[in-house]
C-alpha cells in the first residue's frame, strides 16, 4: 500500500516541476549555449565515475549479502593489480579530460574576449560592427547607454539578432552583477571599475535580466527585460526611444541615481557628453575629483602637501548622507553613521546597555569627526 501511494504522489510532483523555466539549459545566445554545453559535458564526464560506482556498490551489497551462500568468500583477499589499474586509471583520465575542457573553455568564454563566432559554423562577418552598450547598476535599477545612437534607457535593453554586443559595465555606488541568463553568464558591476561582457543573441524574443548580487532592500525588484529584435525592429525601438524620451543631462542623472525601487522602463533621447565616463570615474556629481585625475596625480609623483585640499573632493561614499537620500540600512563605515540597532551584539539586549538611535545631527557629527 505504501509503495502504491508513493507511485500515485510522484507523477503530480513531476508535472509541477515541468512548469519550471530552465532558461540556463535552453538559452538563446551562443555564449550561453556554449556555457550550457560546458555544464553538460562536465556533468557527463563526472557521471562516468559516479554511475558505475553507485551501481557497483549496490550490486556488491546484494551479491555478497550474508544470506547469499553461493557468493565467493575470500576473507584473506587483499590485492588485485588489474583492479588497482582500473580504479586509478579511469579517474585520472577523467581529470585530464576535465582539465583540458576547463582550460580551453576558460579562455574561449572569457567575458573580456571579443566573440569569435555568431553561432556554431557561423563566423562573424568581416564588416560586422559590435553594438556597444554602457551599463550602469544604480540603486535599484539598470541604466543602459547606447553611444552609437545617443540614447539611454532604464530597465529595458534591446539588441539586434546576430549582431555582436559589447557591454561595458560599472556601478554608481555598491557592487552588483549584471545577468541575462538566456544571453550569457553574469558579470560583476563595481563602482570605479569597468568590466566587460561580449555576447550575441541568436533568437528573437523577450528575455529576463536581473541583478544577481545582493545590493540592498530593492535588490529583488532590480529586474529588466531584454528584447532580441530583427534589425528593422531594433531601428524602430531606437526611433521610439528618441520620440518618447527626454534628455539625460547631468542633473537628470543625479536625480535618477537616487535610490528607488520598482522603476518602470523609461527612455532618454539624448545623453550628456561624457556621462558614462564621469560615472565610471565617480565624478558625475559636481565638485568631485575624477579617479582618472587622481591616478594621473599619483603617476606624476603626487601633489605634495597641497593635495590635502583634494580630500573632500575624493569623498564619494557620504554624498547621499549629505543630500538626505541615503538608502535604508546603510551604516558605518560607508555611510559614516553608527548602526541603528539598540545596544551592542554582546549585551543581549539588556536595558542598561541600550542606547537611543542616533539622530540626523548625530550622524553628521560622527561623519565629520
KOLSE-431085 format. One line per 3 residues: their letters; for each residue x, y, z of C-alpha. Coordinates in pm, 1 decimal, always signed. Each point is the difference from the previous one (the first is absolute). Layout:
N
A) X Y Z ~ ...
This chain:
369
XXX) +0.0 +0.0 +0.0 ~ +286.6 +238.9 +86.4 ~ +168.3 -65.4 -334.9
XXX) -328.4 +59.4 -178.5 ~ -52.6 +334.1 +174.4 ~ +352.1 +110.0 -88.9
XXX) -63.1 -89.2 -360.6 ~ -317.5 +207.8 -2.9 ~ +163.9 +306.3 +161.6
XXX) +317.1 +24.3 -211.3 ~ -155.5 +62.4 -347.6 ~ -185.6 +318.5 +109.0
XXX) +324.4 +129.8 +151.2 ~ +182.8 -53.4 -328.2 ~ -283.2 +181.4 -181.6
XXX) +46.0 +299.7 +230.3 ~ +373.7 +2.1 -72.4 ~ -73.3 -1.2 -372.9
XXX) -114.7 +361.6 +38.5 ~ +349.7 +112.7 +99.1 ~ +172.7 +214.9 -261.3
XXX) +352.0 -137.0 -22.4 ~ +121.6 +285.1 -217.8 ~ +363.5 -76.9 +82.6
XXX) -44.9 -337.8 -168.5 ~ -189.1 +150.5 -296.9 ~ +183.1 +327.2 -77.5
XXX) -44.0 +219.4 -306.8 ~ +350.0 +143.2 -23.1 ~ +311.6 -180.0 -124.5
XXX) +211.7 +84.4 +306.9 ~ -265.4 -133.3 +237.9 ~ -36.8 -305.3 -226.2
XXX) +373.0 -76.2 +23.8 ~ -18.9 +40.4 +376.2 ~ -295.3 -240.9 +7.2
XXX) +195.7 -251.5 -204.2 ~ +292.4 +35.9 +239.6 ~ -226.7 -81.7 +295.7
XXX) -141.6 -303.2 -179.6 ~ +342.6 -127.0 -110.0 ~ +147.0 +41.0 +349.7
XXX) -298.0 -173.0 +158.4 ~ +18.9 -285.0 -250.8 ~ +371.1 -54.9 +65.0
XXX) -56.0 -11.6 +374.1 ~ -293.0 -238.9 -38.7 ~ +235.6 -243.5 -174.8
XXX) +139.5 -68.0 +347.1 ~ -299.1 +73.3 +219.8 ~ -250.1 -229.8 -173.6
XXX) +223.8 -313.0 -11.7 ~ +110.3 +50.1 +362.0 ~ -358.3 +29.7 +124.8
XXX) -111.4 -295.7 -212.6 ~ +289.4 -220.3 +114.5 ~ -55.8 +98.7 +363.3
XXX) -360.9 -113.9 -17.9 ~ +97.4 -316.5 -189.8 ~ +272.8 -89.4 +249.9
XXX) -237.8 +52.7 +290.2 ~ -252.2 -232.5 -164.9 ~ +247.9 -254.1 -134.0
XXX) +198.1 -47.9 +322.8 ~ -282.9 +26.5 +249.4 ~ +10.0 -244.1 +288.8
XXX) -298.9 -197.3 -130.7 ~ +170.3 -78.1 -333.4 ~ +201.0 -315.3 +69.5
XXX) +95.2 -46.6 -368.0 ~ +217.1 +314.5 -9.8 ~ +376.6 -49.7 +14.1
XXX) +137.8 +47.9 +351.7 ~ +368.5 +100.0 +21.4 ~ +74.2 +158.8 +338.3
XXX) +377.3 +6.7 -68.7 ~ -23.8 +180.1 -335.7 ~ +164.7 +343.6 +1.7
XXX) +144.5 +96.5 -340.5 ~ -67.4 -7.6 -375.3 ~ +235.0 +177.1 -241.8
XXX) -259.1 +6.9 -277.8 ~ -258.5 +154.1 +233.9 ~ +249.7 +260.9 +122.8
XXX) +76.9 +101.9 -360.3 ~ -370.6 +48.7 -74.3 ~ -65.9 +187.8 +325.8
XXX) +280.0 +251.9 -60.3 ~ +6.3 +27.2 -380.2 ~ -366.7 +84.7 -56.4
XXX) -12.3 +297.4 +240.9 ~ +337.1 +123.5 -125.9 ~ -121.6 +3.2 -360.8
XXX) -317.5 +184.0 +100.5 ~ +198.9 +261.1 +195.6 ~ +224.9 +55.5 -302.9
XXX) -307.3 +40.6 -224.5 ~ -165.4 +241.5 +245.7 ~ +322.0 +200.3 +30.2
XXX) +35.0 +33.3 -376.9 ~ -367.1 +91.9 -37.3 ~ +24.0 +260.6 +274.4
XXX) +321.3 +151.0 -137.6 ~ -139.0 +37.8 -353.1 ~ -343.0 +129.1 +104.7
XXX) +143.4 +243.6 +254.5 ~ +191.8 +176.6 -273.8 ~ -264.2 -37.3 -271.2
XXX) -282.2 +133.8 +219.5 ~ +200.2 +274.8 +168.9 ~ -255.6 +285.4 +30.9
XXX) +269.3 +254.5 -92.5 ~ +84.5 -187.2 -320.8 ~ -178.6 +114.9 -319.6
XXX) -223.5 -260.0 -160.7 ~ +149.0 -239.1 -251.6 ~ -330.9 -106.0 -152.5
XXX) -371.4 +78.0 -14.8 ~ -95.2 -365.3 +46.8 ~ +136.2 -345.5 -79.9
XXX) +123.8 +1.4 -359.4 ~ -75.9 +373.8 -38.3 ~ +308.2 +224.8 +22.3
XXX) -39.3 +371.3 +60.9 ~ -15.2 +195.4 -329.7 ~ +304.5 +213.2 -70.5
XXX) -209.8 +318.0 -15.4 ~ -197.9 -71.2 +317.7 ~ +1.4 +289.0 +247.2
XXX) -68.0 -93.5 +363.7 ~ -281.4 +177.4 +180.0 ~ +151.3 +179.4 +300.2
XXX) -222.6 +26.5 +308.2 ~ +118.6 +183.6 +311.1 ~ -163.8 -155.1 +306.1
XXX) -31.1 +175.6 +335.3 ~ -136.9 -177.2 +308.4 ~ -192.2 +254.2 +207.0
XXX) -195.1 -40.0 +324.9 ~ -221.5 -185.3 -97.4 ~ -30.7 +13.6 -375.2
XXX) +207.4 -46.1 -314.2 ~ +101.9 +276.5 -237.4 ~ +110.4 -80.9 -356.2
XXX) +175.8 +252.3 -223.5 ~ +31.6 -50.9 -376.9 ~ +283.4 +236.0 -104.5
XXX) -41.2 -89.1 -369.9 ~ -360.3 +123.9 +1.5 ~ +25.8 +266.9 +269.5
XXX) -284.0 -147.6 +209.4 ~ -35.8 -157.3 +341.9 ~ -259.4 -217.9 +171.2
XXX) -87.6 -111.3 +350.1 ~ -106.5 -358.8 +71.7 ~ -37.0 -88.3 -368.5
XXX) +270.3 -137.6 -228.0 ~ -12.6 -91.5 -367.5 ~ +239.6 -129.6 -265.2
XXX) -22.3 -126.1 -358.5 ~ +8.9 -375.0 -60.4 ~ +335.7 -136.1 -121.0
XXX) +191.5 +320.7 +70.1 ~ +292.0 -13.8 +246.5 ~ -58.6 +199.2 +318.7
XXX) +271.2 +158.8 +212.2 ~ -117.7 +84.0 +350.9 ~ +203.2 +245.8 +206.6
XXX) -116.7 -37.0 +357.9 ~ +42.5 +209.8 +314.3 ~ -200.4 +101.5 +308.1
XXX) -83.5 +329.3 +166.3 ~ +26.9 -99.4 +366.1 ~ +13.9 -363.4 +112.8
XXX) +112.7 -321.0 -165.3 ~ -256.8 -182.0 -211.7 ~ -15.4 -259.7 -279.4
XXX) -148.4 +26.0 -349.8 ~ -167.8 -320.0 -120.2 ~ -219.6 -98.5 -295.0
XXX) -17.2 -382.5 +28.3 ~ -110.1 -52.1 -360.9 ~ +286.8 +214.7 -132.4
XXX) +319.4 -72.4 +197.1 ~ +139.8 -51.3 +346.9 ~ -11.6 +266.3 +267.1
XXX) +270.8 +261.6 +39.6 ~ +56.0 +226.5 +299.1 ~ -60.2 +375.6 +2.4
XXX) +226.2 +194.1 +237.3 ~ +22.1 +373.8 +70.9 ~ +312.8 +161.2 -136.4
XXX) +76.3 -303.6 -217.4 ~ -107.9 -120.5 -343.0 ~ -64.2 -362.3 -87.3
XXX) -93.5 -128.2 -344.8 ~ -219.3 -265.7 -150.6 ~ -15.9 -107.1 -364.0
XXX) -311.7 -182.6 -113.2 ~ -248.5 -51.6 -282.4 ~ -370.2 -83.7 -8.5
XXX) -98.6 -248.5 -270.7 ~ -378.4 -18.6 +39.9 ~ -271.8 +260.8 +12.8
XXX) -181.2 +29.1 +328.8 ~ -36.9 +177.1 +331.9 ~ +230.3 -127.1 +273.0
XXX) +41.7 +67.4 +370.3 ~ +294.7 +193.3 +136.8 ~ +79.7 +43.9 +366.1
XXX) +244.6 +102.1 +267.1 ~ +156.0 -321.8 +127.7 ~ +194.1 +150.7 +289.4
XXX) -170.8 +127.0 +315.1 ~ +24.6 +378.4 +19.6 ~ -256.1 +116.8 +252.8
XXX) -372.6 +20.0 +68.6 ~ -101.4 +52.7 -364.0 ~ +211.5 -285.4 -135.1
XXX) -289.3 -240.8 -68.5 ~ -175.3 +254.4 -226.0 ~ +312.4 +95.2 -193.8
XXX) -107.8 -175.8 -319.2 ~ -37.8 +93.6 -365.5 ~ -107.7 -139.7 -336.9
XXX) +242.5 -74.4 -281.3 ~ -148.5 +13.6 -350.8 ~ +162.9 -198.2 -279.1
XXX) -120.7 +169.5 -320.3 ~ +48.2 -20.5 -374.2 ~ +205.9 +290.3 -141.2
XXX) -307.2 +193.0 -115.1 ~ -170.5 -66.7 +333.7 ~ +303.4 +133.0 +184.2
XXX) +2.5 +313.4 -215.5 ~ -366.0 +52.6 +88.7 ~ +84.7 -45.1 +369.0
XXX) +273.1 +266.1 -26.2 ~ -241.1 +233.8 -177.9 ~ -253.6 -55.7 +279.3
XXX) +260.9 +91.8 +261.7 ~ +84.4 +322.2 -184.8 ~ -365.7 +88.7 -49.0
XXX) -127.5 -74.4 +351.6 ~ +311.5 +69.7 +204.4 ~ +124.3 +301.9 +188.0
XXX) +349.9 +144.5 +32.8 ~ +244.1 -172.6 +236.6 ~ +201.0 +293.4 +126.7
XXX) +238.1 -11.8 +295.5 ~ -276.6 +140.6 +220.6 ~ -248.4 -261.1 -127.4
XXX) +250.1 -277.4 +68.9 ~ +62.6 +118.3 +355.9 ~ -375.2 -8.8 +60.7
XXX) -23.6 -345.2 -159.6 ~ +291.9 -129.3 +207.2 ~ -188.9 +49.0 +327.1
XXX) -118.1 -332.2 +151.4 ~ -338.6 -115.3 -132.9 ~ -174.5 -333.7 -46.3
XXX) -230.5 -148.0 -261.8 ~ +88.8 +261.9 -261.7 ~ -196.4 -33.8 -324.6
XXX) +197.1 +0.1 -327.7 ~ +79.0 +345.9 -131.3 ~ +184.6 +145.8 -299.0
XXX) +240.8 +287.1 -56.5 ~ +37.2 +150.5 -347.4 ~ +336.9 +158.9 +78.3
XXX) +284.5 -56.3 +246.5 ~ +232.7 +260.9 +144.8 ~ +349.1 -12.7 -146.7
XXX) +239.6 -212.2 +201.8 ~ -265.9 -112.7 +249.1 ~ +102.1 -366.9 +9.3
XXX) +368.1 +95.1 +34.2 ~ -87.8 +230.1 +289.5 ~ -201.6 -276.1 +169.1
XXX) +286.2 -243.0 -47.0 ~ +244.7 +251.9 +148.7 ~ -243.2 +75.8 +286.0
XXX) -20.9 +369.4 -83.1 ~ -348.9 +38.7 -145.1 ~ -86.6 +212.1 +303.8
XXX) +133.5 +356.9 -27.1 ~ +301.7 +70.9 +216.5 ~ +133.1 -357.4 +9.7
XXX) +344.5 -85.2 -133.0 ~ +8.4 -259.2 -277.6 ~ +195.0 -314.8 +76.9
XXX) +189.7 +42.5 -326.6 ~ +122.6 +339.0 +122.9 ~ +106.8 -146.5 +333.0
XXX) +183.1 -284.4 -172.7 ~ +178.6 +252.3 -223.8 ~ +110.9 +193.4 +309.0
XXX) +125.6 -321.7 +160.7 ~ +182.9 -102.7 -317.9 ~ +169.3 +339.5 -4.7
XXX) +137.0 -50.1 +349.6 ~ -279.1 +154.7 +205.9 ~ -100.4 +358.8 +69.0
XXX) +186.8 +47.7 +326.7 ~ -142.5 +175.7 +304.1 ~ -232.9 +206.3 -214.1
XXX) -198.6 -314.3 -83.8 ~ -184.6 +12.6 +334.7 ~ -245.2 +233.7 -173.6
XXX) -104.9 -292.5 -217.8 ~ -115.3 -208.5 +297.0 ~ -361.3 +113.4 -6.9
XXX) -14.3 -33.9 -377.3 ~ +96.6 -367.3 +37.5 ~ -271.8 -90.9 +251.4
XXX) -267.5 -187.0 -194.2 ~ -176.8 -230.1 +244.8 ~ -153.3 +278.4 +210.3
XXX) -167.8 +193.2 -281.1 ~ -342.1 -154.7 +58.8 ~ +16.3 +64.7 +371.9
XXX) +69.7 +366.6 -64.6 ~ -282.2 +18.8 -255.3 ~ -247.5 -176.3 +228.9
XXX) -81.4 -284.3 -240.7 ~ +205.6 -279.2 +153.2 ~ -142.7 -355.1 -42.3
XXX) -157.8 -167.4 +300.1 ~ +232.4 -215.2 +205.6 ~ +324.3 +168.7 -103.9
XXX) +243.2 +17.4 +293.5 ~ +363.4 +71.3 +74.1 ~ +256.3 +4.5 -147.1
XXX) -141.5 +68.5 -346.5 ~ -272.3 +237.6 +119.8 ~ +194.2 +153.0 +285.3
XXX) -277.7 -77.5 +246.4 ~ -26.4 -233.0 +297.3 ~ -220.4 -314.1 -12.1
XXX) -365.1 +63.9 +82.4 ~ -46.4 -316.9 +203.1 ~ -49.5 +46.7 +373.5
XXX) +293.9 -108.4 +212.7 ~ +301.6 -202.1 -103.7 ~ +6.6 -363.2 -119.8
XXX) +139.9 -110.9 +336.9 ~ -241.5 +169.6 +242.1 ~ -284.7 -248.3 -80.0
XXX) -246.2 +286.1 -9.3 ~ +42.1 +104.6 +365.1 ~ -188.1 +327.5 +66.6
XXX) +296.6 +159.6 +178.5 ~ +218.3 -40.8 -309.1 ~ -251.1 +118.4 -259.2
XXX) +49.4 +336.2 -168.3 ~ -239.9 +219.7 -186.2 ~ +35.2 -4.9 -378.2
XXX) +216.6 +285.5 -129.0 ~ -170.9 +301.9 -146.2 ~ +82.7 +159.4 -330.4
XXX) +215.3 +263.7 +169.7 ~ +182.8 -274.3 +192.7 ~ +71.8 -177.5 -327.4
XXX) +148.4 +311.8 -154.4 ~ +213.7 +63.5 +306.4 ~ +129.4 -358.0 -10.2
XXX) +76.9 +30.4 -369.5 ~ +179.7 +334.2 +19.7 ~ +192.6 -113.6 +307.8
